[in-house]
């Protein structure tokens, strides 16, 4: 699951609209829309503001080597 689908799924699970999520997270509606559309270049601090509402944050994860 990618970040866009994750955020959209969490938002829908708690029955928030995009404008409501933007307001609660303290980010702009355009940012929420771009996040849910999978824009590749987003400010990490703002992504974490949104994820914090659901008890998550973006962080470094050790990637398994491909063989």
CHARMM-style PDB file with segment names, atoms N, HN, CA, C and O in Angstrom:
ATOM      1  N   UNK     1       0.846  -1.178   0.000  1.00  0.00      PROA
ATOM      2  CA  UNK     1       0.000   0.000   0.000  1.00  0.00      PROA
ATOM      3  C   UNK     1       0.894   1.245   0.000  1.00  0.00      PROA
ATOM      4  O   UNK     1       1.847   1.330   0.775  1.00  0.00      PROA
ATOM      5  N   UNK     2       0.589   2.188  -0.856  1.00  0.00      PROA
ATOM      6  HN  UNK     2      -0.185   2.119  -1.486  1.00  0.00      PROA
ATOM      7  CA  UNK     2       1.386   3.402  -0.885  1.00  0.00      PROA
ATOM      8  C   UNK     2       0.820   4.447   0.082  1.00  0.00      PROA
ATOM      9  O   UNK     2      -0.265   4.269   0.637  1.00  0.00      PROA
ATOM     10  N   UNK     3       1.554   5.515   0.272  1.00  0.00      PROA
ATOM     11  HN  UNK     3       2.435   5.659  -0.179  1.00  0.00      PROA
ATOM     12  CA  UNK     3       1.178   6.550   1.227  1.00  0.00      PROA
ATOM     13  C   UNK     3      -0.155   7.201   0.870  1.00  0.00      PROA
ATOM     14  O   UNK     3      -0.974   7.462   1.751  1.00  0.00      PROA
ATOM     15  N   UNK     4      -0.374   7.461  -0.404  1.00  0.00      PROA
ATOM     16  HN  UNK     4       0.292   7.250  -1.120  1.00  0.00      PROA
ATOM     17  CA  UNK     4      -1.617   8.095  -0.845  1.00  0.00      PROA
ATOM     18  C   UNK     4      -2.831   7.256  -0.448  1.00  0.00      PROA
ATOM     19  O   UNK     4      -3.791   7.778   0.117  1.00  0.00      PROA
ATOM     20  N   UNK     5      -2.788   5.971  -0.739  1.00  0.00      PROA
ATOM     21  HN  UNK     5      -2.007   5.546  -1.198  1.00  0.00      PROA
ATOM     22  CA  UNK     5      -3.902   5.081  -0.395  1.00  0.00      PROA
ATOM     23  C   UNK     5      -4.045   4.922   1.109  1.00  0.00      PROA
ATOM     24  O   UNK     5      -5.158   4.809   1.622  1.00  0.00      PROA
ATOM     25  N   UNK     6      -2.930   4.912   1.813  1.00  0.00      PROA
ATOM     26  HN  UNK     6      -2.025   5.003   1.397  1.00  0.00      PROA
ATOM     27  CA  UNK     6      -2.957   4.787   3.263  1.00  0.00      PROA
ATOM     28  C   UNK     6      -3.704   5.962   3.894  1.00  0.00      PROA
ATOM     29  O   UNK     6      -4.605   5.773   4.711  1.00  0.00      PROA
ATOM     30  N   UNK     7      -3.317   7.175   3.502  1.00  0.00      PROA
ATOM     31  HN  UNK     7      -2.586   7.328   2.838  1.00  0.00      PROA
ATOM     32  CA  UNK     7      -3.952   8.375   4.063  1.00  0.00      PROA
ATOM     33  C   UNK     7      -5.427   8.438   3.692  1.00  0.00      PROA
ATOM     34  O   UNK     7      -6.272   8.735   4.536  1.00  0.00      PROA
ATOM     35  N   UNK     8      -5.730   8.164   2.448  1.00  0.00      PROA
ATOM     36  HN  UNK     8      -5.044   7.924   1.762  1.00  0.00      PROA
ATOM     37  CA  UNK     8      -7.124   8.196   1.999  1.00  0.00      PROA
ATOM     38  C   UNK     8      -7.965   7.174   2.766  1.00  0.00      PROA
ATOM     39  O   UNK     8      -9.086   7.467   3.181  1.00  0.00      PROA
ATOM     40  N   UNK     9      -7.416   5.985   2.948  1.00  0.00      PROA
ATOM     41  HN  UNK     9      -6.505   5.747   2.611  1.00  0.00      PROA
ATOM     42  CA  UNK     9      -8.129   4.945   3.691  1.00  0.00      PROA
ATOM     43  C   UNK     9      -8.361   5.323   5.141  1.00  0.00      PROA
ATOM     44  O   UNK     9      -9.449   5.114   5.676  1.00  0.00      PROA
ATOM     45  N   UNK    10      -7.342   5.879   5.776  1.00  0.00      PROA
ATOM     46  HN  UNK    10      -6.457   6.049   5.341  1.00  0.00      PROA
ATOM     47  CA  UNK    10      -7.482   6.303   7.175  1.00  0.00      PROA
ATOM     48  C   UNK    10      -8.501   7.430   7.291  1.00  0.00      PROA
ATOM     49  O   UNK    10      -9.315   7.440   8.214  1.00  0.00      PROA
ATOM     50  N   UNK    11      -8.458   8.377   6.358  1.00  0.00      PROA
ATOM     51  HN  UNK    11      -7.797   8.369   5.608  1.00  0.00      PROA
ATOM     52  CA  UNK    11      -9.407   9.496   6.389  1.00  0.00      PROA
ATOM     53  C   UNK    11     -10.840   8.995   6.252  1.00  0.00      PROA
ATOM     54  O   UNK    11     -11.728   9.420   6.990  1.00  0.00      PROA
ATOM     55  N   UNK    12     -11.055   8.100   5.314  1.00  0.00      PROA
ATOM     56  HN  UNK    12     -10.334   7.754   4.714  1.00  0.00      PROA
ATOM     57  CA  UNK    12     -12.403   7.564   5.103  1.00  0.00      PROA
ATOM     58  C   UNK    12     -12.871   6.717   6.281  1.00  0.00      PROA
ATOM     59  O   UNK    12     -14.057   6.702   6.610  1.00  0.00      PROA
ATOM     60  N   UNK    13     -11.936   6.014   6.913  1.00  0.00      PROA
ATOM     61  HN  UNK    13     -10.972   6.026   6.646  1.00  0.00      PROA
ATOM     62  CA  UNK    13     -12.295   5.165   8.064  1.00  0.00      PROA
ATOM     63  C   UNK    13     -12.841   5.988   9.231  1.00  0.00      PROA
ATOM     64  O   UNK    13     -13.694   5.526   9.988  1.00  0.00      PROA
ATOM     65  N   UNK    14     -12.330   7.224   9.363  1.00  0.00      PROA
ATOM     66  HN  UNK    14     -11.637   7.600   8.747  1.00  0.00      PROA
ATOM     67  CA  UNK    14     -12.821   8.083  10.453  1.00  0.00      PROA
ATOM     68  C   UNK    14     -13.851   9.094   9.943  1.00  0.00      PROA
ATOM     69  O   UNK    14     -14.227  10.030  10.649  1.00  0.00      PROA
ATOM     70  N   UNK    15     -14.295   8.883   8.705  1.00  0.00      PROA
ATOM     71  HN  UNK    15     -13.989   8.123   8.132  1.00  0.00      PROA
ATOM     72  CA  UNK    15     -15.372   9.672   8.094  1.00  0.00      PROA
ATOM     73  C   UNK    15     -15.096  11.172   8.072  1.00  0.00      PROA
ATOM     74  O   UNK    15     -15.927  11.985   8.478  1.00  0.00      PROA
ATOM     75  N   UNK    16     -13.902  11.514   7.582  1.00  0.00      PROA
ATOM     76  HN  UNK    16     -13.227  10.854   7.252  1.00  0.00      PROA
ATOM     77  CA  UNK    16     -13.553  12.919   7.400  1.00  0.00      PROA
ATOM     78  C   UNK    16     -13.518  13.239   5.913  1.00  0.00      PROA
ATOM     79  O   UNK    16     -13.122  12.403   5.100  1.00  0.00      PROA
ATOM     80  N   UNK    17     -13.931  14.439   5.564  1.00  0.00      PROA
ATOM     81  HN  UNK    17     -14.253  15.118   6.224  1.00  0.00      PROA
ATOM     82  CA  UNK    17     -13.760  14.909   4.196  1.00  0.00      PROA
ATOM     83  C   UNK    17     -12.343  15.456   4.062  1.00  0.00      PROA
ATOM     84  O   UNK    17     -11.662  15.674   5.064  1.00  0.00      PROA
ATOM     85  N   UNK    18     -11.904  15.675   2.847  1.00  0.00      PROA
ATOM     86  HN  UNK    18     -12.457  15.498   2.033  1.00  0.00      PROA
ATOM     87  CA  UNK    18     -10.581  16.263   2.654  1.00  0.00      PROA
ATOM     88  C   UNK    18     -10.471  17.633   3.332  1.00  0.00      PROA
ATOM     89  O   UNK    18      -9.464  17.898   3.988  1.00  0.00      PROA
ATOM     90  N   UNK    19     -11.478  18.517   3.196  1.00  0.00      PROA
ATOM     91  HN  UNK    19     -12.296  18.302   2.663  1.00  0.00      PROA
ATOM     92  CA  UNK    19     -11.385  19.808   3.897  1.00  0.00      PROA
ATOM     93  C   UNK    19     -11.310  19.665   5.415  1.00  0.00      PROA
ATOM     94  O   UNK    19     -10.597  20.422   6.073  1.00  0.00      PROA
ATOM     95  N   UNK    20     -12.036  18.707   5.973  1.00  0.00      PROA
ATOM     96  HN  UNK    20     -12.615  18.091   5.438  1.00  0.00      PROA
ATOM     97  CA  UNK    20     -11.987  18.484   7.424  1.00  0.00      PROA
ATOM     98  C   UNK    20     -10.617  17.988   7.864  1.00  0.00      PROA
ATOM     99  O   UNK    20     -10.092  18.422   8.889  1.00  0.00      PROA
ATOM    100  N   UNK    21     -10.043  17.080   7.087  1.00  0.00      PROA
ATOM    101  HN  UNK    21     -10.470  16.728   6.254  1.00  0.00      PROA
ATOM    102  CA  UNK    21      -8.709  16.570   7.404  1.00  0.00      PROA
ATOM    103  C   UNK    21      -7.685  17.694   7.341  1.00  0.00      PROA
ATOM    104  O   UNK    21      -6.836  17.819   8.224  1.00  0.00      PROA
ATOM    105  N   UNK    22      -7.765  18.501   6.308  1.00  0.00      PROA
ATOM    106  HN  UNK    22      -8.454  18.400   5.590  1.00  0.00      PROA
ATOM    107  CA  UNK    22      -6.830  19.624   6.161  1.00  0.00      PROA
ATOM    108  C   UNK    22      -6.911  20.555   7.365  1.00  0.00      PROA
ATOM    109  O   UNK    22      -5.887  20.980   7.900  1.00  0.00      PROA
ATOM    110  N   UNK    23      -8.130  20.868   7.788  1.00  0.00      PROA
ATOM    111  HN  UNK    23      -8.962  20.523   7.353  1.00  0.00      PROA
ATOM    112  CA  UNK    23      -8.305  21.773   8.929  1.00  0.00      PROA
ATOM    113  C   UNK    23      -7.755  21.164  10.212  1.00  0.00      PROA
ATOM    114  O   UNK    23      -7.039  21.830  10.959  1.00  0.00      PROA
ATOM    115  N   UNK    24      -8.085  19.904  10.470  1.00  0.00      PROA
ATOM    116  HN  UNK    24      -8.667  19.363   9.863  1.00  0.00      PROA
ATOM    117  CA  UNK    24      -7.619  19.245  11.699  1.00  0.00      PROA
ATOM    118  C   UNK    24      -6.101  19.092  11.734  1.00  0.00      PROA
ATOM    119  O   UNK    24      -5.492  19.171  12.801  1.00  0.00      PROA
ATOM    120  N   UNK    25      -5.490  18.873  10.566  1.00  0.00      PROA
ATOM    121  HN  UNK    25      -5.986  18.809   9.699  1.00  0.00      PROA
ATOM    122  CA  UNK    25      -4.043  18.680  10.500  1.00  0.00      PROA
ATOM    123  C   UNK    25      -3.283  20.000  10.423  1.00  0.00      PROA
ATOM    124  O   UNK    25      -2.072  20.034  10.638  1.00  0.00      PROA
ATOM    125  N   UNK    26      -3.982  21.074  10.120  1.00  0.00      PROA
ATOM    126  HN  UNK    26      -4.966  21.047   9.946  1.00  0.00      PROA
ATOM    127  CA  UNK    26      -3.310  22.365  10.001  1.00  0.00      PROA
ATOM    128  C   UNK    26      -2.535  22.521   8.700  1.00  0.00      PROA
ATOM    129  O   UNK    26      -1.515  23.207   8.645  1.00  0.00      PROA
ATOM    130  N   UNK    27      -3.040  21.870   7.654  1.00  0.00      PROA
ATOM    131  HN  UNK    27      -3.869  21.313   7.699  1.00  0.00      PROA
ATOM    132  CA  UNK    27      -2.423  21.982   6.331  1.00  0.00      PROA
ATOM    133  C   UNK    27      -3.495  22.464   5.356  1.00  0.00      PROA
ATOM    134  O   UNK    27      -4.679  22.496   5.691  1.00  0.00      PROA
ATOM    135  N   UNK    28      -3.081  22.831   4.174  1.00  0.00      PROA
ATOM    136  HN  UNK    28      -2.119  22.806   3.901  1.00  0.00      PROA
ATOM    137  CA  UNK    28      -4.030  23.299   3.171  1.00  0.00      PROA
ATOM    138  C   UNK    28      -4.754  22.156   2.486  1.00  0.00      PROA
ATOM    139  O   UNK    28      -4.259  21.031   2.419  1.00  0.00      PROA
ATOM    140  N   UNK    29      -5.927  22.469   1.981  1.00  0.00      PROA
ATOM    141  HN  UNK    29      -6.329  23.383   2.035  1.00  0.00      PROA
ATOM    142  CA  UNK    29      -6.716  21.484   1.243  1.00  0.00      PROA
ATOM    143  C   UNK    29      -5.945  20.988   0.020  1.00  0.00      PROA
ATOM    144  O   UNK    29      -5.969  19.797  -0.292  1.00  0.00      PROA
ATOM    145  N   UNK    30      -5.272  21.891  -0.660  1.00  0.00      PROA
ATOM    146  HN  UNK    30      -5.252  22.858  -0.406  1.00  0.00      PROA
ATOM    147  CA  UNK    30      -4.483  21.485  -1.831  1.00  0.00      PROA
ATOM    148  C   UNK    30      -3.435  20.450  -1.439  1.00  0.00      PROA
ATOM    149  O   UNK    30      -3.202  19.499  -2.185  1.00  0.00      PROA
ATOM    150  N   UNK    31      -2.802  20.620  -0.283  1.00  0.00      PROA
ATOM    151  HN  UNK    31      -2.992  21.392   0.323  1.00  0.00      PROA
ATOM    152  CA  UNK    31      -1.798  19.657   0.167  1.00  0.00      PROA
ATOM    153  C   UNK    31      -2.432  18.278   0.356  1.00  0.00      PROA
ATOM    154  O   UNK    31      -1.872  17.274  -0.086  1.00  0.00      PROA
ATOM    155  N   UNK    32      -3.592  18.224   1.006  1.00  0.00      PROA
ATOM    156  HN  UNK    32      -4.047  19.039   1.364  1.00  0.00      PROA
ATOM    157  CA  UNK    32      -4.272  16.939   1.231  1.00  0.00      PROA
ATOM    158  C   UNK    32      -4.609  16.287  -0.103  1.00  0.00      PROA
ATOM    159  O   UNK    32      -4.417  15.084  -0.280  1.00  0.00      PROA
ATOM    160  N   UNK    33      -5.105  17.074  -1.024  1.00  0.00      PROA
ATOM    161  HN  UNK    33      -5.261  18.051  -0.880  1.00  0.00      PROA
ATOM    162  CA  UNK    33      -5.440  16.512  -2.339  1.00  0.00      PROA
ATOM    163  C   UNK    33      -4.209  15.959  -3.041  1.00  0.00      PROA
ATOM    164  O   UNK    33      -4.249  14.864  -3.601  1.00  0.00      PROA
ATOM    165  N   UNK    34      -3.124  16.709  -3.013  1.00  0.00      PROA
ATOM    166  HN  UNK    34      -3.092  17.600  -2.558  1.00  0.00      PROA
ATOM    167  CA  UNK    34      -1.891  16.249  -3.659  1.00  0.00      PROA
ATOM    168  C   UNK    34      -1.342  15.002  -2.968  1.00  0.00      PROA
ATOM    169  O   UNK    34      -0.838  14.095  -3.631  1.00  0.00      PROA
ATOM    170  N   UNK    35      -1.438  14.956  -1.648  1.00  0.00      PROA
ATOM    171  HN  UNK    35      -1.847  15.693  -1.109  1.00  0.00      PROA
ATOM    172  CA  UNK    35      -0.990  13.782  -0.892  1.00  0.00      PROA
ATOM    173  C   UNK    35      -1.785  12.548  -1.305  1.00  0.00      PROA
ATOM    174  O   UNK    35      -1.208  11.493  -1.565  1.00  0.00      PROA
ATOM    175  N   UNK    36      -3.106  12.680  -1.364  1.00  0.00      PROA
ATOM    176  HN  UNK    36      -3.575  13.537  -1.152  1.00  0.00      PROA
ATOM    177  CA  UNK    36      -3.963  11.543  -1.712  1.00  0.00      PROA
ATOM    178  C   UNK    36      -3.871  11.171  -3.192  1.00  0.00      PROA
ATOM    179  O   UNK    36      -4.258  10.069  -3.579  1.00  0.00      PROA
ATOM    180  N   UNK    37      -3.363  12.081  -4.014  1.00  0.00      PROA
ATOM    181  HN  UNK    37      -3.049  12.976  -3.700  1.00  0.00      PROA
ATOM    182  CA  UNK    37      -3.182  11.772  -5.430  1.00  0.00      PROA
ATOM    183  C   UNK    37      -1.795  11.188  -5.712  1.00  0.00      PROA
ATOM    184  O   UNK    37      -1.492  10.814  -6.845  1.00  0.00      PROA
ATOM    185  N   UNK    38      -0.959  11.111  -4.680  1.00  0.00      PROA
ATOM    186  HN  UNK    38      -1.205  11.414  -3.759  1.00  0.00      PROA
ATOM    187  CA  UNK    38       0.336  10.478  -4.830  1.00  0.00      PROA
ATOM    188  C   UNK    38       1.429  11.373  -5.384  1.00  0.00      PROA
ATOM    189  O   UNK    38       2.391  10.881  -5.974  1.00  0.00      PROA
ATOM    190  N   UNK    39       1.294  12.690  -5.202  1.00  0.00      PROA
ATOM    191  HN  UNK    39       0.513  13.090  -4.723  1.00  0.00      PROA
ATOM    192  CA  UNK    39       2.352  13.589  -5.673  1.00  0.00      PROA
ATOM    193  C   UNK    39       3.675  13.147  -5.062  1.00  0.00      PROA
ATOM    194  O   UNK    39       3.746  12.830  -3.875  1.00  0.00      PROA
ATOM    195  N   UNK    40       4.716  13.127  -5.876  1.00  0.00      PROA
ATOM    196  HN  UNK    40       4.659  13.384  -6.841  1.00  0.00      PROA
ATOM    197  CA  UNK    40       5.991  12.571  -5.440  1.00  0.00      PROA
ATOM    198  C   UNK    40       6.827  13.515  -4.597  1.00  0.00      PROA
ATOM    199  O   UNK    40       7.683  13.056  -3.840  1.00  0.00      PROA
ATOM    200  N   UNK    41       6.610  14.817  -4.702  1.00  0.00      PROA
ATOM    201  HN  UNK    41       5.915  15.190  -5.317  1.00  0.00      PROA
ATOM    202  CA  UNK    41       7.420  15.755  -3.925  1.00  0.00      PROA
ATOM    203  C   UNK    41       6.517  16.554  -2.975  1.00  0.00      PROA
ATOM    204  O   UNK    41       5.844  17.503  -3.378  1.00  0.00      PROA
ATOM    205  N   UNK    42       6.526  16.149  -1.736  1.00  0.00      PROA
ATOM    206  HN  UNK    42       7.073  15.378  -1.410  1.00  0.00      PROA
ATOM    207  CA  UNK    42       5.735  16.806  -0.696  1.00  0.00      PROA
ATOM    208  C   UNK    42       6.628  17.096   0.500  1.00  0.00      PROA
ATOM    209  O   UNK    42       7.612  16.395   0.737  1.00  0.00      PROA
ATOM    210  N   UNK    43       6.282  18.123   1.241  1.00  0.00      PROA
ATOM    211  HN  UNK    43       5.483  18.693   1.048  1.00  0.00      PROA
ATOM    212  CA  UNK    43       7.058  18.448   2.440  1.00  0.00      PROA
ATOM    213  C   UNK    43       6.815  17.390   3.510  1.00  0.00      PROA
ATOM    214  O   UNK    43       5.676  17.126   3.895  1.00  0.00      PROA
ATOM    215  N   UNK    44       7.886  16.802   3.974  1.00  0.00      PROA
ATOM    216  HN  UNK    44       8.811  17.016   3.661  1.00  0.00      PROA
ATOM    217  CA  UNK    44       7.812  15.719   4.951  1.00  0.00      PROA
ATOM    218  C   UNK    44       7.181  16.180   6.261  1.00  0.00      PROA
ATOM    219  O   UNK    44       6.433  15.423   6.879  1.00  0.00      PROA
ATOM    220  N   UNK    45       7.466  17.400   6.695  1.00  0.00      PROA
ATOM    221  HN  UNK    45       8.074  18.015   6.194  1.00  0.00      PROA
ATOM    222  CA  UNK    45       6.874  17.883   7.941  1.00  0.00      PROA
ATOM    223  C   UNK    45       5.356  17.954   7.835  1.00  0.00      PROA
ATOM    224  O   UNK    45       4.653  17.658   8.801  1.00  0.00      PROA
ATOM    225  N   UNK    46       4.851  18.341   6.679  1.00  0.00      PROA
ATOM    226  HN  UNK    46       5.422  18.582   5.895  1.00  0.00      PROA
ATOM    227  CA  UNK    46       3.402  18.418   6.491  1.00  0.00      PROA
ATOM    228  C   UNK    46       2.787  17.021   6.380  1.00  0.00      PROA
ATOM    229  O   UNK    46       1.686  16.781   6.875  1.00  0.00      PROA
ATOM    230  N   UNK    47       3.496  16.113   5.733  1.00  0.00      PROA
ATOM    231  HN  UNK    47       4.390  16.307   5.330  1.00  0.00      PROA
ATOM    232  CA  UNK    47       3.018  14.722   5.670  1.00  0.00      PROA
ATOM    233  C   UNK    47       2.867  14.190   7.089  1.00  0.00      PROA
ATOM    234  O   UNK    47       1.867  13.550   7.413  1.00  0.00      PROA
ATOM    235  N   UNK    48       3.860  14.454   7.935  1.00  0.00      PROA
ATOM    236  HN  UNK    48       4.673  14.975   7.672  1.00  0.00      PROA
ATOM    237  CA  UNK    48       3.800  13.981   9.318  1.00  0.00      PROA
ATOM    238  C   UNK    48       2.696  14.665  10.118  1.00  0.00      PROA
ATOM    239  O   UNK    48       2.137  14.059  11.032  1.00  0.00      PROA
ATOM    240  N   UNK    49       2.372  15.923   9.790  1.00  0.00      PROA
ATOM    241  HN  UNK    49       2.827  16.415   9.048  1.00  0.00      PROA
ATOM    242  CA  UNK    49       1.251  16.585  10.457  1.00  0.00      PROA
ATOM    243  C   UNK    49      -0.042  15.824  10.192  1.00  0.00      PROA
ATOM    244  O   UNK    49      -0.857  15.641  11.096  1.00  0.00      PROA
ATOM    245  N   UNK    50      -0.227  15.390   8.973  1.00  0.00      PROA
ATOM    246  HN  UNK    50       0.435  15.539   8.237  1.00  0.00      PROA
ATOM    247  CA  UNK    50      -1.429  14.641   8.606  1.00  0.00      PROA
ATOM    248  C   UNK    50      -1.401  13.265   9.263  1.00  0.00      PROA
ATOM    249  O   UNK    50      -2.386  12.850   9.874  1.00  0.00      PROA
ATOM    250  N   UNK    51      -0.283  12.559   9.143  1.00  0.00      PROA
ATOM    251  HN  UNK    51       0.517  12.897   8.647  1.00  0.00      PROA
ATOM    252  CA  UNK    51      -0.184  11.208   9.699  1.00  0.00      PROA
ATOM    253  C   UNK    51      -0.336  11.187  11.217  1.00  0.00      PROA
ATOM    254  O   UNK    51      -0.832  10.210  11.778  1.00  0.00      PROA
ATOM    255  N   UNK    52       0.085  12.254  11.879  1.00  0.00      PROA
ATOM    256  HN  UNK    52       0.487  13.048  11.424  1.00  0.00      PROA
ATOM    257  CA  UNK    52       0.007  12.326  13.340  1.00  0.00      PROA
ATOM    258  C   UNK    52      -1.438  12.176  13.825  1.00  0.00      PROA
ATOM    259  O   UNK    52      -1.674  11.639  14.907  1.00  0.00      PROA
ATOM    260  N   UNK    53      -2.385  12.639  13.044  1.00  0.00      PROA
ATOM    261  HN  UNK    53      -2.193  13.075  12.165  1.00  0.00      PROA
ATOM    262  CA  UNK    53      -3.796  12.512  13.429  1.00  0.00      PROA
ATOM    263  C   UNK    53      -4.217  11.050  13.568  1.00  0.00      PROA
ATOM    264  O   UNK    53      -5.148  10.731  14.308  1.00  0.00      PROA
ATOM    265  N   UNK    54      -3.530  10.177  12.858  1.00  0.00      PROA
ATOM    266  HN  UNK    54      -2.774  10.436  12.257  1.00  0.00      PROA
ATOM    267  CA  UNK    54      -3.856   8.750  12.875  1.00  0.00      PROA
ATOM    268  C   UNK    54      -2.873   7.932  13.709  1.00  0.00      PROA
ATOM    269  O   UNK    54      -2.951   6.705  13.748  1.00  0.00      PROA
ATOM    270  N   UNK    55      -1.946   8.623  14.377  1.00  0.00      PROA
ATOM    271  HN  UNK    55      -1.882   9.621  14.346  1.00  0.00      PROA
ATOM    272  CA  UNK    55      -0.984   7.936  15.230  1.00  0.00      PROA
ATOM    273  C   UNK    55       0.221   7.383  14.484  1.00  0.00      PROA
ATOM    274  O   UNK    55       0.855   6.435  14.950  1.00  0.00      PROA
ATOM    275  N   UNK    56       0.546   7.961  13.333  1.00  0.00      PROA
ATOM    276  HN  UNK    56       0.031   8.731  12.955  1.00  0.00      PROA
ATOM    277  CA  UNK    56       1.670   7.477  12.531  1.00  0.00      PROA
ATOM    278  C   UNK    56       2.624   8.620  12.211  1.00  0.00      PROA
ATOM    279  O   UNK    56       2.297   9.789  12.416  1.00  0.00      PROA
ATOM    280  N   UNK    57       3.795   8.277  11.711  1.00  0.00      PROA
ATOM    281  HN  UNK    57       4.060   7.327  11.545  1.00  0.00      PROA
ATOM    282  CA  UNK    57       4.733   9.247  11.167  1.00  0.00      PROA
ATOM    283  C   UNK    57       5.598   8.556  10.133  1.00  0.00      PROA
ATOM    284  O   UNK    57       5.769   7.338  10.165  1.00  0.00      PROA
ATOM    285  N   UNK    58       6.138   9.336   9.220  1.00  0.00      PROA
ATOM    286  HN  UNK    58       5.999  10.326   9.193  1.00  0.00      PROA
ATOM    287  CA  UNK    58       7.051   8.818   8.206  1.00  0.00      PROA
ATOM    288  C   UNK    58       8.437   8.742   8.842  1.00  0.00      PROA
ATOM    289  O   UNK    58       8.863   9.658   9.545  1.00  0.00      PROA
ATOM    290  N   UNK    59       9.121   7.646   8.587  1.00  0.00      PROA
ATOM    291  HN  UNK    59       8.775   6.902   8.016  1.00  0.00      PROA
ATOM    292  CA  UNK    59      10.468   7.488   9.130  1.00  0.00      PROA
ATOM    293  C   UNK    59      11.298   6.583   8.242  1.00  0.00      PROA
ATOM    294  O   UNK    59      10.792   5.958   7.310  1.00  0.00      PROA
ATOM    295  N   UNK    60      12.571   6.529   8.549  1.00  0.00      PROA
ATOM    296  HN  UNK    60      12.982   7.037   9.306  1.00  0.00      PROA
ATOM    297  CA  UNK    60      13.479   5.671   7.800  1.00  0.00      PROA
ATOM    298  C   UNK    60      13.242   4.204   8.169  1.00  0.00      PROA
ATOM    299  O   UNK    60      13.109   3.850   9.341  1.00  0.00      PROA
ATOM    300  N   UNK    61      13.195   3.380   7.152  1.00  0.00      PROA
ATOM    301  HN  UNK    61      13.303   3.667   6.201  1.00  0.00      PROA
ATOM    302  CA  UNK    61      12.998   1.940   7.353  1.00  0.00      PROA
ATOM    303  C   UNK    61      14.101   1.211   6.612  1.00  0.00      PROA
ATOM    304  O   UNK    61      14.382   1.507   5.451  1.00  0.00      PROA
ATOM    305  N   UNK    62      14.720   0.264   7.281  1.00  0.00      PROA
ATOM    306  HN  UNK    62      14.491   0.024   8.224  1.00  0.00      PROA
ATOM    307  CA  UNK    62      15.770  -0.515   6.650  1.00  0.00      PROA
ATOM    308  C   UNK    62      15.168  -1.340   5.518  1.00  0.00      PROA
ATOM    309  O   UNK    62      14.215  -2.093   5.716  1.00  0.00      PROA
ATOM    310  N   UNK    63      15.731  -1.185   4.352  1.00  0.00      PROA
ATOM    311  HN  UNK    63      16.505  -0.573   4.191  1.00  0.00      PROA
ATOM    312  CA  UNK    63      15.233  -1.895   3.184  1.00  0.00      PROA
ATOM    313  C   UNK    63      15.980  -3.209   3.025  1.00  0.00      PROA
ATOM    314  O   UNK    63      17.204  -3.249   3.151  1.00  0.00      PROA
ATOM    315  N   UNK    64      15.262  -4.267   2.753  1.00  0.00      PROA
ATOM    316  HN  UNK    64      14.268  -4.235   2.651  1.00  0.00      PROA
ATOM    317  CA  UNK    64      15.881  -5.562   2.542  1.00  0.00      PROA
ATOM    318  C   UNK    64      16.627  -5.543   1.223  1.00  0.00      PROA
ATOM    319  O   UNK    64      16.119  -5.033   0.224  1.00  0.00      PROA
ATOM    320  N   UNK    65      17.834  -6.099   1.215  1.00  0.00      PROA
ATOM    321  HN  UNK    65      18.246  -6.513   2.027  1.00  0.00      PROA
ATOM    322  CA  UNK    65      18.579  -6.141  -0.059  1.00  0.00      PROA
ATOM    323  C   UNK    65      17.881  -7.052  -1.076  1.00  0.00      PROA
ATOM    324  O   UNK    65      17.338  -8.099  -0.725  1.00  0.00      PROA
ATOM    325  N   UNK    66      17.911  -6.635  -2.316  1.00  0.00      PROA
ATOM    326  HN  UNK    66      18.353  -5.784  -2.601  1.00  0.00      PROA
ATOM    327  CA  UNK    66      17.329  -7.452  -3.368  1.00  0.00      PROA
ATOM    328  C   UNK    66      18.395  -8.394  -3.912  1.00  0.00      PROA
ATOM    329  O   UNK    66      19.544  -8.000  -4.108  1.00  0.00      PROA
ATOM    330  N   UNK    67      18.013  -9.615  -4.147  1.00  0.00      PROA
ATOM    331  HN  UNK    67      17.079  -9.936  -3.988  1.00  0.00      PROA
ATOM    332  CA  UNK    67      18.990 -10.589  -4.651  1.00  0.00      PROA
ATOM    333  C   UNK    67      18.546 -11.161  -5.971  1.00  0.00      PROA
ATOM    334  OT1 UNK    67      19.242 -11.997  -6.547  1.00  0.00      PROA
TER     335      UNK     67
END
